[in-house]
Amino acid sequence: MSDADDRFVESLAAELDPLVGPRLRVVAIDLERLDGDQLRITVTLDSSAKPVVMVEEGDSLTGVAARLLRLASEVRLAHGFREVVDGVTA
């Protein structure tokens, strides 16, 4: 990864942290440059049950990141619902 990619990943992690909330934690972000102009970002979140993996692909770094930021809120809601249903407490 280039220095610019490293900085982008750090920035993305900082934006994701508050969106996933206190019960999920960003543990890894992998940015892969695929064939042509395509790229893939994989975000791994640590949870009370099992790791949650979010993956998005596309041809725009900012577009892929924006989709991951939107997905983070959905993941937080789904994780919170699962904890309520399963009776998980901190």
C-alpha positions in Angstrom: 0.0 0.0 0.0 1.1 3.5 -0.7 1.5 6.2 2.0 -1.7 7.8 0.6 -3.6 4.5 1.0 -2.2 4.1 4.6 -3.5 7.6 5.5 -6.9 6.9 3.8 -7.2 3.7 5.8 -6.4 5.5 9.1 -8.9 8.2 8.3 -11.6 5.6 7.5 -10.9 3.8 10.8 -11.4 7.1 12.6 -14.7 7.7 10.8 -15.9 4.1 11.4 -15.2 4.0 15.2 -18.1 6.2 16.3 -20.5 4.7 13.8 -20.0 1.1 15.0 -20.4 2.2 18.6 -18.9 1.1 21.9 -19.8 -2.6 21.5 -17.9 -3.2 18.2 -14.3 -2.3 17.6 -12.5 -1.9 14.3 -9.6 -4.4 14.4 -8.4 -4.4 10.8 -8.9 -2.6 7.5 -7.4 -4.1 4.3 -7.3 -2.1 1.1 -6.6 -4.2 -2.0 -6.0 -2.8 -5.5 -7.5 -5.3 -7.9 -7.2 -5.5 -11.7 -7.8 -2.3 -13.6 -9.2 0.5 -11.5 -11.1 -1.8 -9.1 -10.4 -2.0 -5.4 -11.7 -3.8 -2.4 -11.9 -2.7 1.2 -12.4 -5.3 4.0 -13.2 -4.1 7.5 -13.1 -6.6 10.4 -14.9 -5.7 13.6 -14.5 -7.4 16.9 -17.8 -8.1 18.7 -19.1 -9.9 21.8 -19.9 -13.0 19.7 -17.8 -13.5 16.6 -15.9 -11.1 14.2 -18.0 -9.2 11.8 -16.6 -8.6 8.3 -17.7 -5.8 6.0 -16.5 -5.9 2.3 -17.1 -3.5 -0.4 -15.7 -3.3 -3.9 -15.7 -0.6 -6.6 -13.7 1.7 -8.8 -13.8 4.7 -6.5 -12.0 4.8 -3.2 -14.3 7.4 -1.8 -17.4 5.6 -3.2 -16.4 2.3 -1.5 -15.6 4.0 1.7 -19.0 5.8 1.7 -20.8 2.5 1.3 -18.8 1.1 4.2 -19.7 4.1 6.4 -23.4 3.5 5.6 -23.1 -0.2 6.2 -21.5 0.4 9.6 -24.7 1.9 11.0 -26.7 -1.2 9.8 -24.1 -3.5 11.3 -24.3 -1.7 14.7 -28.1 -1.9 14.7 -28.1 -5.6 13.8 -25.4 -6.4 16.4 -27.4 -4.5 19.1 -30.6 -6.4 18.1 -28.8 -9.7 18.3 -27.5 -8.8 21.8 -31.0 -7.9 23.0 -32.5 -11.2 21.6 -29.6 -13.3 22.9 -29.6 -11.5 26.3 -25.9 -10.5 26.0 -24.7 -7.9 28.6 -21.5 -6.0 28.9 
